[in-house]
Amino acid sequence: MEYIWCALIGYSVGTINPSYLLGRIKGMDIREKGSGNAGGSNALIVFGKIAGVLCSLFDIAKAFTAVRLAEFLFPNFSQAFSVTGCAVILGHIFPFYMKFRGGKGLACLGGVVLSYDWLLFLIMLAAAVVLTLVTDYICFVAPTAAVSFVVIYAWQTRNFIGSAILAIAAALICGKHVRNFKRIREGTEARFSYIRHPEKEIARISKKPEESEPAQ
């Protein structure tokens, strides 16, 4: 029963999607704009920097809260962290009321890492910033962080069942970014420098694939 309750807590909280709800308030579906997903990064593209940051912070907070709540309710359940952490990411990626088309899970992963170890969260955040600045693409961050966290969690806890559960979420996060890598190859993926030069990036990615610049 602990598995079921933790999964329900994680999934239910994970489905609360601020980017999608903000779009509905504005009379549109955010998944039909920008990069086509309901997450903080697309909220930044569609609604601006403040909205993007706030939506990302909300997604981090909801994952953190869900995991901590499950651990509080089931203190003797050794897999409370991994089951709830995996479920909250799944809820964000596959929300039932959005026909299972949600975000890509990066911010939620951040919330899960933060609930595990705040210092590790800061280290991974710093690494993410460096990776983004070096590559000029934010899409490299999520798969790298997801796989790294599973490896670190398994190494530190020796909880291999929990690690296998978290690996499910990591695999889904990686899978959700396959299209980003294809767009990088085609030269149509928005770079992180979009934040500074949106007009230039929009003009670049609006070109036909054969006319686009080579991917970095």
C-alpha positions in Angstrom: 0.0 0.0 0.0 2.9 2.4 0.6 4.0 2.0 -3.0 0.5 2.9 -4.1 0.0 5.9 -1.8 3.4 7.4 -2.6 2.8 6.9 -6.3 -0.6 8.6 -6.0 0.8 11.5 -4.0 3.7 12.0 -6.5 1.6 11.7 -9.6 -1.3 13.9 -8.3 1.0 16.7 -7.3 3.1 16.3 -10.5 0.0 17.0 -12.7 -0.3 20.5 -11.4 1.2 22.4 -14.3 1.6 26.2 -14.0 2.7 26.7 -17.6 -0.4 25.0 -18.9 -2.7 26.8 -16.5 -1.2 30.2 -17.2 -1.8 29.5 -20.9 -5.4 28.6 -20.3 -5.9 31.8 -18.3 -4.6 33.7 -21.3 -6.9 31.8 -23.6 -4.4 29.6 -25.4 -2.6 26.2 -25.1 1.1 26.6 -24.5 1.8 23.3 -26.2 0.8 24.9 -29.5 3.4 27.7 -29.1 7.2 27.9 -28.8 8.9 24.5 -28.3 5.5 22.7 -28.0 5.7 21.5 -24.4 4.1 22.6 -21.1 7.2 23.5 -19.0 9.1 26.3 -17.5 11.5 26.7 -20.5 8.6 27.1 -22.9 6.8 29.4 -20.6 10.0 31.6 -20.8 9.8 31.6 -24.6 6.0 32.2 -24.8 5.3 34.4 -21.8 8.7 36.0 -20.9 11.4 35.6 -18.4 9.4 36.3 -15.2 6.7 33.8 -16.1 9.3 31.2 -17.1 11.3 31.5 -13.8 8.1 31.4 -11.7 6.8 28.4 -13.5 10.1 26.6 -13.1 10.3 27.5 -9.4 6.7 26.2 -8.9 7.6 22.9 -10.6 10.7 22.5 -8.4 8.6 23.3 -5.3 5.8 20.8 -6.2 8.3 18.0 -6.6 10.1 18.9 -3.3 6.8 19.1 -1.5 5.5 15.8 -2.8 8.6 13.9 -1.8 8.8 15.5 1.6 5.1 14.8 2.3 5.4 11.2 1.4 8.5 10.8 3.5 6.6 12.4 6.4 3.5 10.2 6.0 5.5 7.0 5.5 8.7 7.4 7.6 9.4 3.6 7.7 8.9 3.0 3.9 12.4 2.8 2.5 11.2 3.5 -1.1 9.1 6.6 -0.3 11.7 8.9 -1.8 12.2 7.0 -5.0 8.6 6.1 -5.7 7.3 9.6 -5.0 10.1 11.2 -6.9 9.6 9.1 -9.9 5.8 9.5 -9.8 5.9 13.3 -9.5 8.1 13.5 -12.6 5.7 11.1 -14.5 2.8 13.3 -13.4 4.4 16.3 -14.9 5.3 14.6 -18.1 2.0 12.6 -18.5 -0.8 14.6 -16.8 -4.1 12.8 -17.4 -6.2 16.0 -17.9 -3.8 17.2 -20.7 -4.1 14.0 -22.6 -0.8 12.9 -21.2 1.2 15.7 -23.0 2.9 17.7 -20.3 6.4 19.0 -19.7 9.8 17.4 -20.0 10.6 17.0 -16.3 13.7 19.0 -15.7 12.4 21.3 -13.0 10.6 18.5 -11.3 13.9 16.5 -11.3 15.5 19.5 -9.6 12.9 19.4 -6.9 13.5 15.7 -6.3 17.3 16.3 -6.1 16.7 19.3 -3.7 14.6 17.1 -1.4 17.4 14.5 -1.4 20.3 16.8 -0.7 20.4 20.6 -1.1 24.2 20.7 -1.5 24.0 18.2 -4.4 21.2 20.3 -5.9 23.5 23.4 -5.9 26.4 21.5 -7.4 24.2 20.1 -10.1 22.7 23.5 -10.7 26.1 25.0 -11.1 27.1 22.2 -13.5 23.9 22.8 -15.5 24.7 26.5 -15.8 28.2 25.7 -17.1 26.9 23.1 -19.5 24.3 25.5 -20.9 26.8 28.3 -21.3 29.3 26.1 -23.1 26.9 24.4 -25.5 24.3 27.3 -25.7 21.6 24.6 -25.5 19.6 23.9 -22.4 18.3 20.6 -23.7 21.6 18.9 -22.8 21.0 19.6 -19.1 18.0 17.4 -18.4 19.3 14.0 -19.7 22.7 14.6 -18.2 21.3 15.6 -14.8 18.8 12.7 -14.8 21.4 10.0 -15.5 23.9 11.6 -13.1 21.5 11.7 -10.3 20.5 8.1 -10.6 24.2 7.1 -10.6 24.9 9.3 -7.6 21.9 8.1 -5.7 22.8 4.4 -6.3 26.4 5.0 -5.2 25.5 6.9 -2.1 22.6 4.9 -0.8 23.2 1.4 -2.2 19.4 1.4 -2.6 19.4 -0.4 -5.9 15.6 -0.9 -6.0 15.1 2.8 -5.4 17.7 3.6 -8.0 15.9 1.3 -10.6 12.7 3.2 -9.9 14.3 6.6 -10.4 16.0 5.2 -13.6 12.5 4.9 -15.0 12.0 8.6 -14.7 15.5 9.3 -16.0 14.8 7.2 -19.1 11.6 9.1 -19.8 13.3 12.5 -19.4 16.0 11.4 -21.8 13.3 10.1 -24.2 11.4 13.4 -24.1 14.6 15.2 -25.3 15.2 13.1 -28.4 13.4 15.6 -30.6 15.5 18.4 -29.3 18.7 16.6 -30.4 17.2 16.0 -33.8 16.4 19.7 -34.1 20.0 20.5 -33.1 21.2 18.4 -36.0 18.8 20.2 -38.3 19.8 23.6 -36.9 16.3 24.5 -35.8 16.6 24.1 -32.0 16.4 27.3 -30.1 19.7 28.2 -28.3 20.0 29.5 -24.8 21.0 32.8 -26.3 17.4 33.3 -27.2 17.0 35.0 -23.9 19.4 37.8 -25.0 18.6 37.9 -28.7 15.1 36.5 -29.3 14.6 38.1 -32.7 17.8 36.7 -34.0 17.1 33.2 -32.8 13.5 33.3 -34.1 14.8 34.3 -37.5 17.4 31.5 -37.5 15.1 28.7 -36.5 12.4 29.8 -38.9 14.7 29.0 -41.8 14.2 25.7 -43.6 16.4 22.9 -42.2 18.6 22.9 -45.2 19.2 26.6 -44.9 19.9 26.6 -41.2 23.3 27.0 -39.6 25.1 23.9 -38.6 24.4 22.8 -35.0 27.0 23.7 -32.4 
